[in-house]
Structures are given as structure tokens and as C-alpha cells.
Amino acid sequence: MTVGPDLRGLLAGVGLDPTAVVDLATAALAEDLDGGIDVTSVATVPFDAEGEGLFVPRQPGVVAGVLVAAAVVAAAADDDVVVEPLVEDGTAVAAGDAVLRVRGLVRTVLTAERTSLNLLCHLSGVATLTRRWVDAVEGTGAQIRDTRKTTPGLRALEKYAVRCGGGVNHRMSLSDAALVKDNHVVSAGGVAEAYRSVRVTFPELPVQVECDTVEQVRAAVAAGAELVLLDNMSLPDLRASVGIARAAGARTEASGGLTLDTARAVAETGVDFLAVGALTHSAPVLDLGLDLTVGRA
């Protein structure tokens, strides 16, 4: 069975590429089957047995990837299968709140179970961790932003999960924005020189400049930088850098060594963003499972 137009439309409606999601679902299922069949389900489940499965969180959190899980189930089916999202991504759920209902042949549901849960649990974990960071800085005006420290092949979905948790996205790739880091500065001969080189070569692109010291911030904004990344700075240096940047009309982003315990203090320095790589590279999964009832069409 192919994913129908309704599910494709829902995926597009939340900002995901339906074709990319279906391709990922198909590849993930192929990896799980490894060219064969689900031998356990074939051996234990009558070929015509029908049932209903509910995807249910075992702990509270923020759900993300419901439609992705639905796409996996649909991609696994060569029969009629009904997938019914029960909550929208970004919803805070309690343990026991069903988030997705699937109906069809039990073999199909069980074949898709682990693949769909792998994605749903991971993406919900990213959204849940992001929400914790967002809550930690609530009221400060600062936003929580992700990085490119994503799982290869899952960047679009992980960044989508960050949005579901209330965070905002940094650049999606190396081509849609420039980030001048320390090695670029060394290669160009200085912060100002690196910024000017990027601005001249790609005048239409956003440019962010990483600075390790207050002096580098002065040089960057004097050269025209509109967004400065403040890397591993103390709170006093963050406050000083924010003041310099604001006076020049530039925005700031704190990065390096940030934790949930220190997030609010960092946000209260006045930075516009907190860059948190852990949102995608270290988020624990949200525990969800599939509760199956056999005999319901």
C-alpha cells in the first residue's frame, strides 16, 4: 500500500516533505526486514487476523513524529490499513494517552511496530527535551535553537521535532547560511576579514560570526556582523558582549557548555538565542509502546 493523499497532505501541512518521509519509512522497513519477512509474526499470527493497535506513551512528554509513524505503518501494508492520528505533534501528553490508532491485518501492524516506534520515540524525545529548555528560559525573551549536530539522514525530522518542542531552527545546511567559526577566522586572518570575505562572496546570505572574546565581538560588529555567536563565555562577558552587539543593532547567540541548570542565567544576560546541540545529539527517547487488540476490524 502506498501512503494516501490525506497522509501526504498532513505531512506537507506540518512542513515535512511527504516523499522524503515515505522514502525514509520504506528504507527503514527494508533495513528491519533485511530482504526477508517478519518470521515471528508469520509463524504466530493467522494471515487474515485483523486488529487494532494504539501507540501509547509510557511516560509524560511532548509527542513528535505521529505522522511519521503513521507513514511507516502505511508503507508496510499491502492491504487496506487505517491510520488515525489522535493528537497533533507538539502536544504534551500524559502516560497512557493514545497518540495514534492503526487498524488492519495484525501481521502488518506488528511488522511496522518497531520501525515506527524507533522514529516516534526518538522524535518525541527531541521534542520533550526541547520543551524543557524552552520552559527553563520562559519569560526572558531568549529562544532555544538547535544546531547541525543531527543524526545523518534524520536532520529534517529532528529539526521538525525541535519545532514541535517550541524551539527554533538554526541553518539546515552549509549552504543556506554562513557561520564563521574559529578555523575560518584563522584561515582568513581575523574575525573582521572572515566576515567581510563571506559578505562579499555571498551578499544575499545570513552571516553569523563566532566570537570567543569581547574584543572579537567588537571587531565583528564593527565589520557589520548582524548575528554573533558567543562561544563559551562567562556570564559577565556575555552581558558585555550583548551590550556591544545591541548598540550596533546585532543579535547574539550563546553556545558552549550550556546546561538546563544554567540556561536561565545565560538567557537573562540578554542573548537572543541559546544554541543547544544536545537537543538532537543527546535527547533520551520518550518511551512509547504499541498496545494491540486482535479481532477488531
KETOR-474910 format. One line per 5 residues: number of its first residue (from 1); their letters; for each residue x, y, z of C-alpha. Coordinates in steps of 0.02 Angstrom, whole numbers, padded with zeros to 5 digits. Layout:
% KETOR-474910
NUM	A	X Y Z; ...
This chain:
% KETOR-474910
1	MTVGP	00000 00000 00000; 00059 00174 -00038; 00034 00320 00080; -00127 00403 00029; -00156 00583 -00017
6	DLRGL	-00231 00625 00152; -00074 00573 00247; 00037 00655 00118; -00061 00815 00138; -00047 00807 00326
11	LAGVG	00142 00784 00315; 00157 00932 00198; 00045 01033 00313; 00168 01019 00457; 00316 01066 00349
16	LDPTA	00382 00893 00307; 00422 00829 00133; 00299 00685 00106; 00409 00599 -00021; 00561 00608 00092
21	VVDLA	00462 00538 00239; 00392 00394 00135; 00566 00356 00066; 00636 00353 00243; 00494 00241 00303
26	TAALA	00523 00121 00159; 00711 00115 00187; 00691 00089 00375; 00569 -00053 00348; 00685 -00132 00219
31	EDLDG	00826 -00125 00346; 00718 -00211 00476; 00663 -00348 00357; 00835 -00367 00276; 00761 -00437 00117
36	GIDVT	00657 -00566 00207; 00495 -00574 00305; 00440 -00549 00485; 00461 -00732 00530; 00390 -00720 00706
41	SVATV	00229 -00636 00651; 00208 -00755 00504; 00229 -00904 00621; 00115 -00844 00759; -00020 -00736 00679
46	PFDAE	-00154 -00804 00559; -00134 -00721 00389; -00310 -00649 00395; -00314 -00594 00578; -00364 -00413 00597
51	GEGLF	-00338 -00298 00743; -00314 -00126 00813; -00156 -00052 00885; -00137 00102 00993; 00030 00192 01009
56	VPRQP	00036 00245 01191; 00167 00341 01292; 00227 00255 01450; 00284 00421 01523; 00235 00604 01505
61	GVVAG	00316 00708 01370; 00292 00804 01209; 00248 00699 01058; 00326 00721 00886; 00325 00605 00736
66	VLVAA	00147 00540 00745; 00126 00564 00558; 00297 00487 00526; 00247 00332 00623; 00084 00327 00525
71	AVVAA	00183 00335 00363; 00287 00185 00418; 00131 00080 00453; 00055 00130 00287; 00216 00090 00194
76	AADDD	00222 -00083 00273; 00049 -00129 00210; 00000 -00218 00050; -00179 -00220 00114; -00303 -00093 00175
81	VVVEP	-00239 -00014 00335; -00316 00132 00427; -00201 00252 00518; -00281 00382 00629; -00176 00514 00717
86	LVEDG	-00258 00552 00884; -00154 00704 00936; -00056 00837 00844; 00132 00841 00855; 00189 00962 00988
91	TAVAA	00054 00905 01109; 00103 00874 01290; 00041 00700 01334; 00024 00600 01494; 00067 00418 01515
96	GDAVL	-00074 00316 01440; -00135 00448 01316; -00150 00361 01147; -00070 00462 01007; -00101 00353 00853
101	RVRGL	-00228 00217 00809; -00197 00090 00671; -00318 -00042 00606; -00284 -00182 00484; -00201 -00351 00470
106	VRTVL	-00109 -00392 00630; 00043 -00453 00533; 00059 -00282 00452; 00044 -00190 00617; 00174 -00299 00702
111	TAERT	00295 -00289 00556; 00289 -00099 00566; 00289 -00090 00756; 00474 -00070 00797; 00518 00038 00648
116	SLNLL	00378 00160 00683; 00416 00162 00869; 00601 00193 00839; 00560 00353 00747; 00415 00406 00857
121	CHLSG	00510 00378 01020; 00665 00469 00958; 00574 00620 00886; 00463 00634 01040; 00619 00629 01147
126	VATLT	00691 00776 01050; 00529 00873 01068; 00517 00833 01254; 00695 00889 01291; 00671 01046 01187
131	RRWVD	00515 01090 01287; 00615 01076 01449; 00740 01202 01384; 00603 01317 01320; 00518 01311 01490
136	AVEGT	00684 01347 01577; 00703 01516 01489; 00519 01564 01483; 00493 01750 01505; 00671 01801 01464
141	GAQIR	00642 01835 01281; 00777 01711 01230; 00739 01569 01110; 00809 01393 01109; 00893 01349 00946
146	DTRKT	00962 01186 00877; 01124 01153 00784; 01186 01042 00642; 01232 00907 00769; 01098 00793 00700
151	TPGLR	01088 00610 00653; 01140 00588 00471; 00984 00563 00366; 00866 00623 00502; 00906 00810 00506
156	ALEKY	00740 00870 00435; 00641 00762 00556; 00747 00805 00708; 00736 00991 00671; 00549 00969 00648
161	AVRCG	00542 00888 00820; 00635 01038 00892; 00499 01150 00822; 00368 01036 00898; 00450 01064 01067
166	GGVNH	00444 01253 01048; 00622 01281 00989; 00680 01365 00830; 00795 01303 00694; 00970 01359 00650
171	RMSLS	01027 01334 00471; 00976 01172 00388; 01137 01150 00290; 01305 01225 00250; 01231 01316 00101
176	DAALV	01082 01414 00168; 01179 01523 00291; 01359 01557 00338; 01434 01527 00510; 01610 01594 00527
181	KDNHV	01696 01486 00658; 01870 01488 00735; 01953 01390 00595; 01879 01507 00465; 01947 01654 00564
186	VSAGG	02120 01576 00568; 02114 01543 00381; 02052 01718 00338; 02172 01809 00454; 02047 01879 00579
191	VAEAY	01864 01896 00628; 01831 02052 00526; 01922 01984 00374; 01823 01821 00381; 01657 01912 00394
196	RSVRV	01697 02030 00250; 01751 01884 00139; 01587 01794 00164; 01485 01952 00142; 01572 01996 -00022
201	TFPEL	01561 01819 -00091; 01382 01784 -00037; 01298 01953 -00010; 01123 01881 -00001; 01153 01753 00137
206	PVQVE	01135 01774 00326; 01306 01776 00410; 01342 01730 00590; 01513 01755 00668; 01578 01651 00813
211	CDTVE	01673 01750 00945; 01769 01687 01095; 01808 01855 01173; 01729 02025 01198; 01864 02100 01088
216	QVRAA	01814 01986 00945; 01634 02040 00966; 01686 02221 00946; 01781 02178 00787; 01639 02075 00717
221	VAAGA	01502 02204 00740; 01618 02343 00681; 01638 02244 00520; 01448 02234 00504; 01405 02065 00577
226	ELVLL	01219 02056 00614; 01223 01896 00717; 01362 01848 00838; 01388 01677 00916; 01459 01698 01091
231	DNMSL	01556 01538 01123; 01598 01475 01298; 01590 01648 01377; 01568 01687 01561; 01409 01774 01616
236	PDLRA	01498 01943 01635; 01572 01927 01460; 01404 01877 01390; 01323 02032 01464; 01462 02143 01397
241	SVGIA	01451 02064 01225; 01263 02082 01219; 01280 02267 01258; 01408 02292 01119; 01305 02195 00993
246	RAAGA	01142 02282 01035; 01222 02452 01017; 01270 02401 00840; 01099 02326 00801; 01163 02147 00803
251	RTEAS	01085 01994 00885; 01176 01868 00993; 01175 01682 01025; 01259 01593 01171; 01339 01423 01143
256	GGLTL	01458 01301 01225; 01440 01214 01391; 01258 01261 01416; 01152 01156 01534; 00973 01159 01592
261	DTARA	01034 01216 01763; 01122 01368 01690; 01002 01405 01546; 00902 01539 01634; 01054 01633 01698
266	VAETG	01125 01633 01522; 00960 01690 01448; 00949 01832 01574; 01110 01908 01504; 01002 01967 01359
271	VDFLA	01056 01847 01223; 00930 01816 01086; 00964 01630 01067; 01038 01484 01160; 01120 01357 01043
276	VGALT	01091 01183 01112; 01167 01038 01016; 01104 00916 01148; 00926 00939 01085; 00966 00822 00940
281	HSAPV	01126 00730 00985; 01085 00682 01165; 00897 00680 01188; 00837 00523 01279; 00693 00437 01191
286	LDLGL	00517 00458 01254; 00455 00285 01299; 00305 00235 01194; 00234 00065 01156; 00104 -00021 01047
291	DLTVG	-00049 -00095 01132; -00130 -00222 01016; -00307 -00290 01016; -00340 -00435 00899; -00510 -00464 00821
296	RA	-00566 -00286 00785; -00577 -00235 00604
